[in-house]
Amino acid sequence: MIKDAAPADFVVDPAPDAEEMVAVLRELIACPTPMPPGDGYADFADLLENLFAPLGGTAERVSVPQALWDGPNLSGERINLILRPDIPGMSDDLPEAMIYFHTDTAPVGDGWTVPADTLTRDGDRLLGRGTADMKGTIAAVRDALLRLTRTQTPLAFRPVLAFCTDEEGGRYPGIRHLAETRLLPEVLLNLNGSAEPRIWAGCVGSLDLTLTVTGRASHSGEADRGINAAEALLPALVALNNLKATVETRTTALPPPPWSNGPLRARLNLTAVHAGDKGSALPGLAQATLNRRYLAEETEDDVLAEIRAAVTQAMQGTAALDWDLQVTGHLPPVNDPDGPATDRWTQARAQAFSLPEAAFLRYGSGTSSDFGWVQKAGLKHMLLGGLSRPDRNVHGPDEFTTVEDLRGLSDAIFLFLAEGCAPQGAREPGKVPTEGPTQ
């Protein structure tokens, strides 16, 4: 049975240890895990086991078979780490709550004003790749669990920590492997989300596709001897751009963010093109990367068939020797994830961040989540929170979180896990408040 959240007058004591969280985050940022290539997971798992050792319990490493995840520019074992802390006073009959983290980060990229793999503190701001997305959440949860242990606070859940691979890309994220190979707990808390006052209503799906056109390389001064793959690719790009206009007329019933200018839409974008490397040679190979954001009202098969039909028609009559369209990344949609713990998580965050419950709005997202695979495996209900905010430069230069948000998330986890009773006037799970902030 899932118990209600701690009452509004529940005292969280002692307070979060800000300096300890900053020190832990410093270690996490100094152990880079960019995806691609994803070759830092083993070292990061070693670090995590060491950092969580004071909590005792068990550690389990689950590797994703290479045949499932292997692809261009990828290397290193895909290690998912599952920790089950041994917190004093936990009864054997407590329901489990799995707290999810992805251990990879986006590549560093350009434009940083500070070292990306070194934590830089600037007042309340903590800069570095992964501070908000999402290594800072690891430091906050560790702090909450240590405080629950020291105070021997009675718990409503037995926490299970899942540190998973390849959220930032690839064909087979670690949480998908877990969801498809074992039974996960009823309560799933995904911390790859926002610190904003939000109740997650779900998200659209995402398909990454690579279109490869094969020609014949030659000297550009003897173009008749070759087949220019870049030029052969052009008709397909024009066709896909025309298809984009049709695709983006489609909308979803998923409630949009309060700052959006209308409903959430399907999207088709050309995100990368590559062919050749110098002016004196015709390229023999050309590649384009596409991203298709698809709605819960659409099917993966229909989406792929529509794109393939447009490319097939466009490539007829071109000089290309061959062409190929491959799915290189896929995150299914998440639809209606509300469940028995939704209200409890909202109450915990409201108290932790000193906000009224009415401030929390239920809305979806045009971005995507690897928890689409969890829902596709049959687990409908899930929660979302974390440290991201619109200004935190997630995936960009000078990504940051704040000490204040680390404190807030630590308190939210403490309250969510602590045994307690519902505050007066609690809202039914998943209901949209009549008032709330706009962004």
Backbone torsions as a table, in degrees:
resi	resn	phi	psi	omega
1	MET	NA	132.7	179.0
2	ILE	-86.7	123.6	-177.9
3	LYS	-87.0	160.2	-179.8
4	ASP	-74.5	167.1	-178.8
5	ALA	-71.6	166.1	178.7
6	ALA	-63.5	147.1	-179.6
7	PRO	-65.6	163.6	-175.0
8	ALA	-63.2	-23.1	-179.7
9	ASP	-97.4	12.4	177.6
10	PHE	-65.5	127.6	-176.6
11	VAL	-93.1	121.1	175.9
12	VAL	-90.2	107.8	-175.1
13	ASP	-143.2	131.6	2.7
14	PRO	-78.0	169.0	179.6
15	ALA	-70.3	159.7	176.5
16	PRO	-55.2	145.1	178.6
17	ASP	-92.2	91.9	-173.9
18	ALA	-60.7	-43.1	-176.2
19	GLU	-67.1	-37.2	177.7
20	GLU	-66.9	-40.4	178.0
21	MET	-63.0	-40.8	178.4
22	VAL	-63.7	-41.4	179.7
23	ALA	-63.7	-42.1	178.5
24	VAL	-65.8	-44.2	179.2
25	LEU	-61.7	-34.3	177.8
26	ARG	-60.4	-43.1	178.4
27	GLU	-66.1	-40.3	-178.4
28	LEU	-65.4	-41.0	-179.4
29	ILE	-69.1	-31.3	-179.2
30	ALA	-75.5	-3.9	176.2
31	CYS	-112.1	86.4	-170.7
32	PRO	-67.8	142.5	179.8
33	THR	-138.6	53.2	-177.9
34	PRO	-68.3	144.5	176.2
35	MET	-128.8	115.1	-0.5
36	PRO	-74.4	164.3	7.1
37	PRO	-89.9	-16.7	-178.6
38	GLY	81.6	30.1	-176.7
39	ASP	-98.4	11.5	-177.9
40	GLY	-105.7	7.6	-172.5
41	TYR	-66.9	-38.4	-177.5
42	ALA	-63.7	-47.7	178.9
43	ASP	-62.2	-38.1	-179.2
44	PHE	-68.4	-38.0	176.8
45	ALA	-63.0	-39.6	175.9
46	ASP	-59.4	-45.7	-179.8
47	LEU	-62.4	-44.0	-179.2
48	LEU	-62.5	-44.1	179.3
49	GLU	-60.4	-38.5	178.5
50	ASN	-67.8	-43.9	-177.8
51	LEU	-66.8	-34.0	-177.8
52	PHE	-95.0	1.6	179.8
53	ALA	-55.8	-37.0	179.3
54	PRO	-59.7	-17.3	-179.9
55	LEU	-88.3	-7.0	180.0
56	GLY	66.6	-157.4	178.6
57	GLY	87.1	-158.0	-175.2
58	THR	-119.6	155.7	176.5
59	ALA	-127.9	135.8	179.1
60	GLU	-132.4	130.9	176.2
61	ARG	-106.2	128.6	-179.1
62	VAL	-122.6	115.1	-179.1
63	SER	-94.5	139.2	174.8
64	VAL	-82.9	127.6	178.5
65	PRO	-55.0	136.0	-174.4
66	GLN	-59.4	-32.6	-178.9
67	ALA	-61.9	-23.5	-178.5
68	LEU	-81.6	-34.1	-172.3
69	TRP	-109.8	-13.6	-170.1
70	ASP	-61.8	144.9	179.5
71	GLY	-175.6	-179.2	-179.4
72	PRO	-58.5	138.8	173.9
73	ASN	65.7	19.2	179.0
74	LEU	-112.7	142.7	178.0
75	SER	-159.0	158.1	177.1
76	GLY	97.1	147.7	-179.9
77	GLU	-66.8	138.8	178.8
78	ARG	-91.0	94.8	-174.7
79	ILE	-103.5	117.1	171.0
80	ASN	-97.1	130.7	-177.8
81	LEU	-110.4	127.4	177.7
82	ILE	-116.2	118.3	179.2
83	LEU	-110.4	135.7	174.6
84	ARG	-120.4	90.3	-177.2
85	PRO	-62.0	149.7	178.7
86	ASP	-103.9	87.8	-176.4
87	ILE	-91.2	129.3	-177.0
88	PRO	-55.2	140.2	174.8
89	GLY	88.5	-2.9	178.6
90	MET	-71.8	126.3	176.1
91	SER	-83.5	155.4	-176.5
92	ASP	-67.7	-22.3	-175.8
93	ASP	-93.3	7.4	178.6
94	LEU	-66.5	139.3	172.3
95	PRO	-69.0	150.1	178.8
96	GLU	-85.6	147.9	169.3
97	ALA	-124.7	117.8	178.6
98	MET	-88.9	125.1	176.4
99	ILE	-104.3	120.4	-172.4
100	TYR	-102.0	138.9	172.5
101	PHE	-133.7	144.7	164.7
102	HIS	-101.2	138.6	-172.5
103	THR	-94.0	-10.3	177.6
104	ASP	-88.0	160.1	174.8
105	THR	-124.1	166.0	168.3
106	ALA	-65.0	154.0	173.2
107	PRO	-56.5	158.6	-175.5
108	VAL	-59.7	-49.8	-178.3
109	GLY	74.0	-173.4	-174.7
110	ASP	-102.0	167.3	169.2
111	GLY	94.3	4.7	-178.5
112	TRP	-71.1	142.5	174.3
113	THR	-102.6	-6.8	176.3
114	VAL	-133.2	161.3	177.5
115	PRO	-61.8	128.6	-173.9
116	ALA	-70.6	-31.9	-176.2
117	ASP	-100.6	19.9	173.7
118	THR	-130.0	129.5	179.9
119	LEU	-69.2	127.5	176.5
120	THR	-115.0	124.5	179.3
121	ARG	-101.0	125.7	178.9
122	ASP	-128.1	87.1	-174.7
123	GLY	66.7	-121.9	178.9
124	ASP	-82.8	-14.1	-175.3
125	ARG	-85.9	140.5	178.1
126	LEU	-122.9	109.8	-172.7
127	LEU	-101.7	143.1	176.0
128	GLY	156.0	155.9	-179.0
129	ARG	-69.0	118.8	-179.9
130	GLY	100.3	-0.9	-178.5
131	THR	-61.6	-43.3	178.6
132	ALA	-94.3	-32.6	-172.9
133	ASP	-128.4	85.8	-6.9
134	MET	-144.7	36.7	-177.6
135	LYS	-69.8	-25.7	176.4
136	GLY	-61.8	-31.7	179.1
137	THR	-65.8	-31.2	178.6
138	ILE	-64.5	-44.6	178.9
139	ALA	-63.0	-38.8	-178.6
140	ALA	-68.6	-43.3	-179.8
141	VAL	-66.8	-40.5	176.6
142	ARG	-57.4	-44.2	179.9
143	ASP	-61.7	-44.0	-179.9
144	ALA	-62.5	-43.3	-179.1
145	LEU	-67.2	-37.9	177.0
146	LEU	-64.1	-39.5	179.3
147	ARG	-68.6	-39.3	176.2
148	LEU	-62.7	-36.7	178.8
149	THR	-68.0	-47.6	-176.4
150	ARG	-65.0	-35.3	-177.8
151	THR	-90.3	-6.9	-178.0
152	GLN	50.8	43.1	179.6
153	THR	-68.8	130.6	175.8
154	PRO	-59.1	139.9	-173.6
155	LEU	-109.2	151.9	172.7
156	ALA	-93.9	-21.9	-178.5
157	PHE	-136.8	155.2	168.9
158	ARG	-95.1	111.1	-175.7
159	PRO	-73.0	137.5	172.3
160	VAL	-124.2	124.9	-176.0
161	LEU	-102.6	125.1	-179.1
162	ALA	-116.4	111.8	179.0
163	PHE	-103.5	110.6	-165.7
164	CYS	-118.6	160.7	-172.1
165	THR	-101.2	161.5	163.5
166	ASP	58.5	37.0	172.1
167	GLU	-72.2	-32.0	-173.4
168	GLU	-77.4	1.5	178.5
169	GLY	159.7	177.4	179.9
170	GLY	98.5	171.0	-173.5
171	ARG	-90.1	-17.8	-169.3
172	TYR	-145.7	77.9	179.2
173	PRO	-61.4	153.7	-175.1
174	GLY	-60.2	-36.9	-179.1
175	ILE	-66.8	-29.3	174.8
176	ARG	-63.1	-45.3	179.9
177	HIS	-59.6	-44.1	178.7
178	LEU	-63.5	-46.1	-176.9
179	ALA	-64.5	-30.9	-176.8
180	GLU	-90.0	-9.6	-175.6
181	THR	-120.1	-7.1	-179.6
182	ARG	-153.6	164.0	178.3
183	LEU	-82.9	122.1	179.1
184	LEU	-94.9	159.2	-179.3
185	PRO	-63.2	159.9	178.0
186	GLU	-63.7	-36.9	-177.8
187	VAL	-97.9	117.9	-179.3
188	LEU	-122.9	116.2	-179.2
189	LEU	-110.3	109.1	-178.9
190	ASN	-94.9	116.0	-178.0
191	LEU	-95.5	16.8	175.6
192	ASN	-90.5	48.8	-176.7
193	GLY	-135.4	-149.5	-167.9
194	SER	-106.1	153.6	169.4
195	ALA	-87.0	-3.1	178.4
196	GLU	-68.8	156.8	178.2
197	PRO	-74.3	89.9	-172.4
198	ARG	-138.0	140.8	167.9
199	ILE	-106.4	120.9	-172.7
200	TRP	-69.7	123.6	176.8
201	ALA	-101.4	-2.1	-178.7
202	GLY	118.1	-171.7	-176.8
203	CYS	-157.8	165.9	176.8
204	VAL	-78.2	166.4	175.1
205	GLY	-89.6	168.4	-178.7
206	SER	-140.4	130.8	173.9
207	LEU	-121.7	125.1	170.9
208	ASP	-100.1	130.3	-179.9
209	LEU	-128.9	141.8	175.8
210	THR	-114.5	120.6	176.9
211	LEU	-100.0	120.2	-178.7
212	THR	-115.7	125.8	178.6
213	VAL	-114.0	129.8	-178.2
214	THR	-105.4	125.8	173.5
215	GLY	-119.3	-141.1	176.7
216	ARG	-141.4	118.1	-178.7
217	ALA	-68.1	145.0	175.4
218	SER	-161.1	171.0	173.7
219	HIS	-66.2	138.0	-178.4
220	SER	-69.3	-18.1	175.4
221	GLY	-78.8	-12.3	177.0
222	GLU	-127.3	57.7	-171.9
223	ALA	-62.8	-25.2	-179.1
224	ASP	-66.6	-18.8	179.9
225	ARG	-83.7	-11.0	-176.1
226	GLY	-122.5	179.6	173.6
227	ILE	-130.7	113.8	-174.6
228	ASN	-73.7	105.9	-177.2
229	ALA	-64.8	-32.3	179.8
230	ALA	-64.8	-43.2	178.9
231	GLU	-69.0	-35.0	178.6
232	ALA	-67.8	-26.0	178.9
233	LEU	-74.5	-27.1	-171.8
234	LEU	-55.4	-45.5	-179.5
235	PRO	-58.6	-35.7	178.3
236	ALA	-67.2	-38.6	179.4
237	LEU	-65.9	-39.1	177.4
238	VAL	-64.6	-42.7	-179.8
239	ALA	-64.3	-40.6	179.6
240	LEU	-68.6	-34.7	176.1
241	ASN	-66.8	-35.2	174.9
242	ASN	-68.4	-39.8	177.9
243	LEU	-63.9	-32.9	179.5
244	LYS	-53.0	-42.8	-178.2
245	ALA	-62.2	-36.8	178.3
246	THR	-72.5	-46.3	-178.0
247	VAL	-56.8	-42.3	-170.7
248	GLU	-83.0	8.0	168.0
249	THR	-84.8	-11.9	-174.7
250	ARG	-86.2	134.9	-178.4
251	THR	-126.2	163.3	-177.9
252	THR	-115.2	157.9	175.2
253	ALA	-78.5	-7.5	177.5
254	LEU	-58.3	127.4	-178.5
255	PRO	-62.6	131.0	-176.6
256	PRO	-80.3	162.9	173.9
257	PRO	-58.9	150.3	-176.0
258	PRO	-64.5	-19.5	-179.0
259	TRP	-93.5	-2.6	-175.6
260	SER	-75.9	159.6	-179.8
261	ASN	-99.6	53.0	-179.4
262	GLY	124.6	-171.1	-175.3
263	PRO	-70.6	161.1	173.4
264	LEU	-70.4	140.1	-173.9
265	ARG	-120.6	156.5	165.2
266	ALA	-66.1	151.9	-178.0
267	ARG	-137.6	146.7	171.0
268	LEU	-135.0	118.8	-176.9
269	ASN	-132.1	138.9	168.2
270	LEU	-84.8	118.4	-172.0
271	THR	-110.9	-14.9	177.7
272	ALA	-161.9	144.1	175.1
273	VAL	-138.1	135.6	177.4
274	HIS	-144.0	134.5	174.2
275	ALA	-162.8	126.4	175.0
276	GLY	69.1	173.4	179.7
277	ASP	-147.7	5.3	176.2
278	LYS	-159.5	161.4	-173.4
279	GLY	-74.4	-19.6	-173.5
280	SER	-94.9	9.7	-178.7
281	ALA	-137.7	134.1	172.1
282	LEU	-76.5	134.5	-179.7
283	PRO	-74.7	137.6	177.2
284	GLY	-92.0	-7.2	-179.6
285	LEU	-142.5	138.3	176.6
286	ALA	-136.7	139.5	-178.3
287	GLN	-132.3	143.5	173.6
288	ALA	-130.8	139.2	177.1
289	THR	-107.4	130.3	-179.5
290	LEU	-117.2	148.1	171.4
291	ASN	-124.9	125.2	179.1
292	ARG	-116.4	111.2	173.4
293	ARG	-86.4	117.9	-175.6
294	TYR	-118.1	155.6	-169.2
295	LEU	-93.3	160.7	175.8
296	ALA	-62.2	-24.1	178.8
297	GLU	-78.3	-8.6	177.7
298	GLU	-104.9	163.5	174.1
299	THR	-112.2	151.6	177.8
300	GLU	-58.2	-42.7	-177.5
301	ASP	-63.0	-42.3	179.8
302	ASP	-66.5	-39.9	179.6
303	VAL	-61.9	-47.2	-179.2
304	LEU	-66.2	-39.7	-179.4
305	ALA	-63.5	-38.6	-179.5
306	GLU	-65.3	-44.0	179.8
307	ILE	-67.5	-43.9	-179.2
308	ARG	-63.0	-37.5	179.0
309	ALA	-64.8	-40.4	179.9
310	ALA	-65.4	-41.4	-179.6
311	VAL	-69.4	-42.4	-179.3
312	THR	-57.8	-46.1	-179.7
313	GLN	-65.5	-40.4	-177.9
314	ALA	-68.3	-32.7	-175.6
315	MET	-82.9	-11.1	176.9
316	GLN	-64.4	130.1	177.8
317	GLY	87.5	-5.0	176.2
318	THR	-79.3	166.4	-178.7
319	ALA	-83.5	-0.1	-175.9
320	ALA	-57.8	139.5	175.4
321	LEU	-73.1	-31.6	-178.4
322	ASP	-166.2	162.3	171.3
323	TRP	-149.2	156.7	-175.7
324	ASP	-147.7	141.3	178.6
325	LEU	-124.1	118.0	-176.2
326	GLN	-124.8	141.8	171.3
327	VAL	-78.8	121.8	-178.5
328	THR	-112.6	-4.8	175.7
329	GLY	-164.8	142.6	-177.2
330	HIS	-153.0	127.2	171.7
331	LEU	-128.9	112.9	-179.9
332	PRO	-67.1	162.9	176.7
333	PRO	-66.4	158.6	168.8
334	VAL	-114.5	128.4	-175.0
335	ASN	-128.3	127.7	174.0
336	ASP	49.8	66.4	-175.9
337	PRO	-85.4	4.7	-178.3
338	ASP	-58.0	144.5	179.9
339	GLY	-153.6	-169.4	-173.9
340	PRO	-66.4	-16.1	-179.7
341	ALA	-105.6	3.0	-177.1
342	THR	-58.2	-49.2	-176.1
343	ASP	-67.0	-37.1	179.4
344	ARG	-60.3	-44.2	-179.8
345	TRP	-65.7	-38.8	177.3
346	THR	-63.8	-44.0	179.1
347	GLN	-62.2	-42.1	-179.8
348	ALA	-62.9	-43.8	179.8
349	ARG	-68.7	-38.4	179.4
350	ALA	-59.3	-45.3	179.5
351	GLN	-69.4	-42.0	-176.6
352	ALA	-63.9	-37.0	-177.6
353	PHE	-100.6	11.3	176.5
354	SER	55.5	49.4	-179.8
355	LEU	-122.7	150.8	172.2
356	PRO	-71.5	149.1	177.9
357	GLU	-58.5	-32.3	-178.8
358	ALA	-64.8	-14.2	179.0
359	ALA	-73.8	-16.2	-174.1
360	PHE	-88.9	114.8	-179.5
361	LEU	-101.3	144.2	179.2
362	ARG	-95.6	118.2	178.1
363	TYR	-155.2	163.1	-178.0
364	GLY	-100.4	-166.4	-173.2
365	SER	-147.3	146.5	172.6
366	GLY	-83.6	-6.8	170.5
367	THR	-86.2	174.9	-172.5
368	SER	-126.9	167.3	-174.1
369	SER	-137.5	143.4	173.9
370	ASP	-68.2	-9.5	175.0
371	PHE	-73.1	-7.0	168.7
372	GLY	-59.1	-35.4	176.9
373	TRP	-68.6	-34.6	178.0
374	VAL	-64.6	-44.8	179.4
375	GLN	-67.2	-37.3	178.6
376	LYS	-65.0	-27.5	177.9
377	ALA	-78.3	-5.9	173.7
378	GLY	115.5	0.1	179.8
379	LEU	-99.9	103.7	-169.2
380	LYS	-78.3	-40.8	-167.2
381	HIS	-93.4	136.1	179.5
382	MET	-160.5	156.1	-177.4
383	LEU	-116.0	157.5	-178.6
384	LEU	-137.6	137.2	173.7
385	GLY	-161.6	-171.1	177.9
386	GLY	150.5	-150.1	-173.2
387	LEU	-122.6	-2.4	-178.5
388	SER	-71.7	147.0	170.5
389	ARG	-144.0	160.9	-175.3
390	PRO	-56.8	-27.7	-175.0
391	ASP	-97.4	9.0	-169.7
392	ARG	-88.7	3.8	175.2
393	ASN	58.2	36.1	176.8
394	VAL	-59.5	129.7	-176.5
395	HIS	72.8	-1.9	-179.9
396	GLY	-111.4	-177.6	178.4
397	PRO	-71.0	148.8	177.9
398	ASP	58.5	40.3	171.9
399	GLU	-54.9	142.9	179.5
400	PHE	-153.1	159.0	164.4
401	THR	-126.9	-175.0	-179.2
402	THR	-126.7	155.0	175.2
403	VAL	-59.8	-39.1	-179.1
404	GLU	-62.2	-41.1	178.2
405	ASP	-69.9	-33.9	173.7
406	LEU	-60.4	-44.5	177.8
407	ARG	-60.7	-46.0	-177.7
408	GLY	-62.3	-43.5	-179.6
409	LEU	-67.5	-39.8	177.3
410	SER	-59.4	-44.7	178.6
411	ASP	-65.1	-37.7	179.6
412	ALA	-63.1	-42.5	177.8
413	ILE	-65.2	-43.1	178.4
414	PHE	-55.8	-49.9	-177.6
415	LEU	-67.4	-39.4	-178.3
416	PHE	-64.1	-39.8	-177.8
417	LEU	-81.6	-25.8	-175.8
418	ALA	-71.7	141.8	175.9
419	GLU	-68.9	144.6	179.9
420	GLY	-175.0	-164.8	179.2
421	CYS	-130.9	162.0	-175.0
422	ALA	-72.1	141.2	173.2
423	PRO	-68.6	160.3	178.8
424	GLN	-64.2	141.9	174.4
425	GLY	74.5	24.3	-179.5
426	ALA	-62.9	140.1	-179.3
427	ARG	-80.6	150.3	175.3
428	GLU	-64.5	145.5	-178.0
429	PRO	-55.4	134.0	172.5
430	GLY	81.5	0.3	179.9
431	LYS	-77.4	144.0	-179.2
432	VAL	-86.6	123.2	177.4
433	PRO	-64.4	152.9	-177.6
434	THR	-77.8	-20.2	178.7
435	GLU	-130.7	156.2	178.1
436	GLY	174.4	170.5	-176.5
437	PRO	-75.1	153.2	169.5
438	THR	-108.7	155.7	-176.8
439	GLN	-129.8	NA	NA
